Amino acid sequence: MGNYLNPDISTFARVVNSEIYVDKTGLIEYTNRSAKTLQSYICISRPRRFGKSIAANMLSAYYTCEYDSRELFSNLKIASSDSYEKHLNKYDVIFLNMQEFLSQSSNVEEMLSLLKKSVIWDLLDKYPDFRYFDETNLMRTLQDIYNKTKRPFVVIIDEWDCIFREYITDKKAQEKYLDFLRDLLKDKGYVALAYMTGILPIKKCGTHSALNMFDEFSMIDPGPLAEYVGFTEEEVSELCERYGMDMQELKSWYDGYSFEGAPSIYSPRSVVSCMRFGKFGNYWNQTETFEALKMYIDMNFEGLRDDVLSMIAGESVPVNTGSFTNDMATFHTEDDVLTLLIHLGYLAYDYDNKTVKIPNNEVRAEYVSSVSVSDWGEVSKALKNSADTLNAIWQKRPVQVAEGIRQAHFETSHLQYNDENALSYTISLALYAARNFYTVHRELAGGQGFADLVFLPRKKFQEKPALVVELKWNESANGAIEQIKKKEYCKSLEEYKGNILLVGVNYNKKTKKHECIIEEDIK
């Protein structure tokens, strides 16, 4: 047993023994298939809060030859796999948390020197009697041990990308680090499996794209490992049943990441916190402040702010992920910023349509916090005052509602403020706070047509009135109300038993004024 060679399995034991443990040991079946093959190099990139370190500790506990972890895994999914016995406790495991070494060093050279000395210390402690070519050379020492034992190593590297997050612009330091990883891992017979995890995919750095032997699984394309990105719909449903939580409410807060084979993936840490504390809310900001997001969405790229506003309003926007260089400093276009936000978990990527969106209410709240304190003119003010605008609707004060809509009015290069579609985005921003209480439907079928916007109270807020909103352009708010009635849009809400408010909004392009009328629906 050492600090870095075959570390204690108690870390994963604490995970399994926790109040809430979701069994993700199916991942081991995939790594077992990959071990000792040409596919034995795996890099997993995930946002914070998505269980990367838990998975790394799980693999370490399973593969280590220093402990008998059979009892720990005997009741978990991997125990039923045909490969379970073949690989259980059969390897020397080297577990490296790169952030730990970096935090104890003043530069990358010191970090790598400390790492090499630390691992060699553990190796020589376990295998003191072998004849070594050079006891100060980590790679040669690993090779010498493998030649004697014929037992290859499983190398697990957590926070592999910390260099690229902390030495953001130091290209020499980054290249030195990549060279070290290449020399340690590439084409080495002593490596049975190399498993790296971090936030960013592997850095592409000119001639230093030296880790091309890795299969990469990211938030853009997790491939066959999609179900291990976060919690699945089935796993969350079971937790909701156990803890008596409303599934639909939880879905609106923490769902939103979708991949082939895993259409609904939930943020794990947030789901666990919600269950433990019995309360829906924003747990994202317990590990990261909105300032981290603000830095990126305030970048001066054409179209970026407009797309952020569209996404806050509930829309998806196109993105090209191909130019991203997998670091946090090189941004040539808006697409590079949006791609980074995918990897950070602030956006969900649709692989088929090549679009991004804000995944859920929890993350959307981070955007609103960021925009509200940014210099985004009247839009920032509108988001700050969104709750007041919503309250004005409930209290049937149309003049204040019209003012809130005016503040949210924005011009964009790709979406001109000259039709009802653009007006609906503006309404969505002005009524952002409504997402705390309502499920929002655009173009909801009802009666003889489609209502522009319908706000249905979520289960927890049935005392709130439903809102049916009709938008007009260069006509009249009264005409919007009459259309709701004439085309019987409220028929779509026949099963809804609560009160309904009809909201008509018109924008006069000539006067550049918004007009609003609010009426109660008479059942």
N, C-alpha and C positions, 0 to 999 in steps of 0.2 A: 504494500500500500504506500502511495506517495501523494504528494500534493497535485501532481500533474500526470503521473503514471498510475493507472488504475485507481482513481480517486474513490473515496467512500461513496457507497450507494445510498446513504441516508438522505441525500438531497431529494432524489426521486421518491424515496419511501415517504417523505413528508408530503409530497404532492399527492401520491396515491391515498394517503391516510387523511387528506383534507376533507372538510365537510362536503365540498363539491369537487368531484373528479370526473372528467369526461374522458373515456378510454380512447386514446388515439394510437394505441400500440399497433394498429394495422400498418402504420408507417414502417415498422420493423420488417414486415413481410417484403416490402419493396427494397429496403436496404439489404436484406438477406439475398434477394435475387441479384442485386448489383455487386455484392462482395466478391472479390477475386475474379472480376470480369473486366472487360474494357469499359464498362459503365460504372466503375467503382468510385467515380468522382462526382459528388453531388453538392450543388450549392443552392441553398434555400434562402430567398430574400423575402422578408415580411416586415410590416410596420411594427413599431413598438406595440405592446399589449396583445400580440397575437401568438404568444406561447412558444417562441423560438427556443428560449433557454430551457424550457420544460422538456421539449422534444430532444434537445441535445443531451440533457441529463438522463433522459429515458434510454437513449441509445448507449450511453456510457454504462449505465447500470446493467443493461442486458448483455453487452458484449464482454465486459471485463472478466478476466480469468482469475482475478484476485479474490472474488467473492462468489458465493453460491446465491444467486438471486432468483432461483427457481420459485421459491415461495412468494416472492414479490410479484411475479408475472403469472403465476399458475391460474389465477381467476380472471385474467385479462384476455382480450381478443387474440393476441398473438399466440397464446398457448394452444389454440386449435389449428394453427398453421402447420403444414408439413415440414416447414423449414425451422420450426421452433427449436427442436433438440439439436439440430445440426450446428447451430451457431451460438447457442446459449452458453455464455461464460467460456468462450473458446479463444479469446484474443487478449493481448496486452493493449490497453486503451490509453492513448495520450489525449488528454482533454485540456485545451488551451482557451482561456477567455482573454482575448487580445486586449480588451479594455483594462483588465487588471494589470497587465504588464505596461501598457501605455501610461497609466496613471502613476506608476512608480518611476517613470523615466522622464528626462527633460528633452529627449529627442528620439528619433527612430533608431539611431545607432545604439543608444543605451538600451532601448526597449528590446531590440533583437539580441543584444549581448546577454541581458538578464534572462530572456526566455531560454536561450541555448544553455546557459549555465544551470538554470532551474531544472530543465528536463534531463540534462546529463546527470545532475546530482541524483535524481530519482532512479535513472537507469543503472548507474553504477552501484547504488544502494541495493537494488534487487539482484543485479548480476555482477558481483564484485570479482569473481574469479576468472572471468574471461580475459583473453589476450586481446588488447585493443590497439589498433594502428595509431589512433590519435584521440586521447580522451577529451580533448577540447573541441573536437569536431563532431557536431551533433549528427550529421548525416552519416558519416563513417561509423560512428558508434552504433547507430540504429542498424546499419548494414551488418556490422560485426555480430551483434546480438542475434539478428535474424539468421545469419549463416550458421550459428551454433544451435539455436532453438528450433528453427524452421517454423516458428510461429510468427505470422505477419502481424502488423499493428493496425488497429483502427484509430485513425486520427480524427478527432472532433475539434473543430475550431468555432467558438462562439464569438459574436461581435467581430467577425473577420474584417469588416469594412471600417472599423473605428478610425483608422489612419486617414481615410478619405473624408471622414466627417470632422476630424479635428485638425488635420494638416491640409486644409481645403485647397490651398494654392501652391503647396510645396511639391512640385513635380518630382524633384530628386528623391525626396523622402518616400513618395508613393512608389517610384520605380524601384528603389532599394528594397522596399517591403515586398513588392511583387516578385522580385528576383529571389528573395528568401523563400517565399512560398513555392515558387517553381522548383528551386533546388531541393527543398524538403520533400516535395510530393511527386513531381512529374517523373514518370518512367522508373519508379522505385519499386523493386520487387518486395521490399519490406512493407509496402502499403497494401492492406487487404481492402480497406475502405477509407475514403476521405470524405468527411461530411462537414461542410462549412455553412454557417448561418449568419445573416446580417440584415440590414435594412436595404442596402443597395446591391444590385447585381454586380457581377465582376467588372471592374474598371477596364475599359478599352483605352490603352495609352500608347498609341503608335506601335513601335516594335515590341512594346512590353505587354502585348496581349498574350502573355506567357502562360495563362491558365486555361488555355483552350481545350484542355482535356475534360473540363467539368461540364456536366449536364446542369443547366440552370432552370430553376423553377421559381417564377416571380409572380407578383401581383398582376402582371400583364398576361402571363400564360403559365399557370402552375401545372399544366398538363395532368398526368395521372395522379398527382398529389393534391388536387383541388380540395378534396374533402378534409385535408389536414391543414388548410389555410386558417380556418377558424371553426366555429361550431356549425353543424348542419341543422337544417330545419327539424329533422327528427330528434336530434340531440336536445335542441332548445325546447321542443314541444314536451319532451319527457320532463325537463326541468320545470317548465311552467306548471305541469300537472302536479309535480311533487311539492312545489312551493306555492301553489294557488295563485299564480300570476296570469294576467290576461295575455294570451299569445299575440293577438292583433296589435295591442298596445306595444308589446315588446318588439314586434316586427318593425313598427314604424320608427322605433328608437335605434335599434342596433343591427338590423338587416341591411341589405343593399349591395353586397359584393356577390357577383354572379359569374360562374365559370361553367364550361362544358362539363357535364357530369355532376355539378354541384351548383344548382341554380340559385340557392339561397344560403349565403355564408354570413354568419353573425360575428360581431366583434367579441372575442372570448372574455377578456377581462371585464368588459362592461356588463355582459350577461351575468357573469359570476357575481359581480358587485350588486347588480340589481336583485338577484335572488337572495343574497345574504342579508341585504339591508331592507328588502321588501319595498323598494321604492324606485320608480322610474325617474331617470334624470341623466345629467351629463357626467359620466365618470371618466370620459376622455381627458378632461382638463386636470385630472388628479396626477397625471404623469407628464403633461406637457401643456404649456400655456398657449393661448391663441397667438402670442407674439411670434412663435415659430412659423405659423401660417402667414401672418401679416407680412413678414419679410418678403415672401415670394409673390403674393398676389398684388403687392404694391410695386412690383417691378414694371418698368416703363416699356412694355412691349405693346405694339398696336393690337387692339382687339382683346387683350387679356382682361381688362376690367369689365368690358361688355359681356364677355363670356362668363365671368364669375357671377355677374348679376343675373344672367340668364339661368345659370345653374341654381343660384339661390331661389329663383322663382320656380324651380322644379324642372328645368329643361336639361337636355343632353346637348353637348357640343362636340364637333369633330376634333380629332387629334391625330397627329402623326408622331408615333413614338420612335421612329427609326433613327432620328438624328441625335437622340439623347446619348451622352457619353458616359453615363453612369457615375457622375460625381455631383457635388452640390455647389459647384462654382462656375461651370461652363454652360452658359445659356446663350444661345444664338437667336432663338425665336420663342414665341409664346408656347409652342408645342413642347419645348424642352422643360419649361416650368410646369406645364400640366402633367408631363410624364413623371417628373420628380414627385409631384403631389399624388400620383397613383401609387408610387412605391412607399410613400409616407402614410398611405391609408386615407388621405384627405379626398381622394376621388376614386370612384369605381369605374373600371374599364370594361367596355363591351367589345370583346375581341372580334366578333363577326361584323359589327357595324362601324368599328373604329371610332367610337365616341366615348366620352366620359360624362359622369354626373356626380353630384354629391350623393353619397350612398344613403344617408338616413338623417333623422332629426338631430341626433347627437352631434354628428360632424357638421351639419348645417349651422348649428348654434355657434360653432367655432368660426365659421365664415362671417356670420352676422356680427359677432364680437369684434372680429378683425376690421370689417368694413366700417362699423360704427365709430371706431376710434381713428380711422384713416381719413385723409383729406379727399373724400369722394363727393364733396359738395352736398347738394340737397338729398342725394340718395342716402348718405350717412345719417342725415337728420331723419329721413323717413323711416329707416330701420330702427333708430332709437325710439321714434314715436309710434312705432307700429302697434304696440299694445293700446295706446290712446286712440288710434284710428279704429281698431277693432271694438273698443269699448264704446266709441261714438256710434257705431252701427247698432250695437245692442241697445243703446239708449235713444236711438233714432234721432241723431243729430247730424243731418246730411251736410251741413256747411263744413263742419269739422272733418267729416269723411272726405269731402272734395279737396280740402286743404292737404290732408295726408296723402291723397293720390297725386296731387300736384308735386309734392316733395319727392315722390318716388319716380316721377316722370323723367325718363332719360333718353338721350339720343345715342345711337350706335351706327357704326359704319355698315354693319351687315343686317341690321334690323331697324329700319327707319320707323320713327314714331308717327306712322301715318295710316294705320288701320286698326281694326279691333283686335287682331292677333297681338300686335305690339302693346295695345292697351291692356290686354289680359296679363302680360308680363308685369306691367306696372302695378296692376291691382295685386298680383301675387306678392310683390315686394312690399307694397303699402300694408298688406295684411299678413306679413310674415308671421306675426305672433299668433295668427289663427292656427298655425300648424301645431301649436301646443295643445289645442282643444279639438281640432277637426281633422278629418280625412278630406283632402281636397281633390275634387274631380274636375277635369277640364273637358268640355264638350260632352256632357253627360246626356245620354238619350232620355227623352221624356216627352210624353204627349205627341205633338206633331213636329218635333224637331229636336234640337240639341241645345241645352242650356250652356251658356259660355263657361260659367264657373258654379260649382255646387260645393258647399262646405257642410259636411255631415258630422255631427258631434260624435266623437269616439265614445266608447262604452262608458268610460269613467266620467264623462261630462254631458250626460243626457239632459241635464237641466238647461243647457245652452240651446238657443234656437238654431235650427238649420238655416243656412243662407243660400238663396238662389240669386245669382248675380248675372245680369244681362248688360252687355256693353254696346254702346252706339258710338258712331263716328260722324260728326257733323249732322246729327239729327237732334234727338232730345232724350233726356232721362225719363220723361213721362212716357215717351214712345217705347222705351226699353221695358218699363213696368207693364204696359199694355201688351207687349209681345209675350212676356212671361205668362200672362193670364190667357191671352188668345190661343197660344199654342200649347197651353196646359203643361208647362214644364214641370209643375209640381207633381204630376202623375207618377213621375219616377220615384217619388218619395211616399207612395201610398202606404208602405209598411212602416214608415216612420210616424210615431205617435206624438211627437213633441211639437212645439211652436215652430213656425217658419217665417223668416223675414225675406221680403222681396227687395232687392237692391238694384236700382237702375242707375247706370253711369253713362254720361255722354261727354265727349271731348269736342269742343268747337275749335277747329283748326284756325279759323279767322281770328277769334278773340283769344285763343290759346288758354281757354278756361275749361275746367272740369265742372260738371254739374251732377248732383246726386239726389235721388229720391228714394226714400225707404218706406215700405208699407208692410203691415202684417198680413199674412195670408189668412183669409177667412175660410175655414173648413166647413 
